Amino acid sequence: MNEKQVKSLREKYPKGTRIKLRYMDDPCPVPSGTKGEITHVDDMGQIHVKWENGSGLALIPEKDKFWILEE
């Protein structure tokens, strides 16, 4: 990802945004339906999340699917 794309992700998904996972493309994924809170977007464009199940796996926007929770 280039700097412009990363900046756009950071604006779209600021720290504290609550999400719910739909699907994670990972050998040991966070279970679908798990809720979490975005902690930051790194320089590679991965979205880091503090998941309610204690996991810290990051989301890859091009592969993983999630909803933003409007709470």
N, C-alpha and C positions, 0 to 999 in steps of 0.2 A: 504494500500500500504506500502511496505517496503521502506527503505531508498534508496536502489539501483534503484527501480522503480521511485521514486520521483526525484532522481538525473537525470535519463534518460529523464524524462519529462521536467525538467528545461533546459537541454541541447537542446532538440528538439524544445522547445517553449520558447525562451528567451524573455525578456522584449522588447516591441516594435514590436513584430511580428504581422503583420496585418492578420486578418482572416475574413471569411464570414460564417455565421451560416447556416447550412443545416437543422438541427433539434435539438430541446432541449426538453428533457424529464422532464418537470416541469409543475405544475398546471397552472402557469402564465408565460409561456415562453417568451423569447425574440423572436420576429417574425423571421421566416425563411427569409434569404436574408440580414439580418442586418449585417453590417460590424462593426468591432471593433479592438482594439489594446490590446494585452496581457500586463498586468501590472506585474503579477508574478504567480508562482506556489507555493501553500502553502504546509505545511508539510503533508497534507492528500492527496496531488496529485490533488487538484482542481485547474483548470486554471482560474485565475481571469482576467476579461476583462473589459475595458472601452468601452462600446457599444456606437455607434453613436446616438442611441435614448435616451441616458442618463442613461440607466440601468447599474447596476453593478453586475448582476447575474454571478456567476462563472459557468464554464463548468465542467462536470464530464466526463472524457475521455472515460470511459467504456459505457456511456449511450448517450452522446450528440455527434452530428456529425457536422463537420465544415471543410472548406477548408482553406489552407494557401494561402494568396494572394501574388503573385509575382509582386510587383509594382516597 
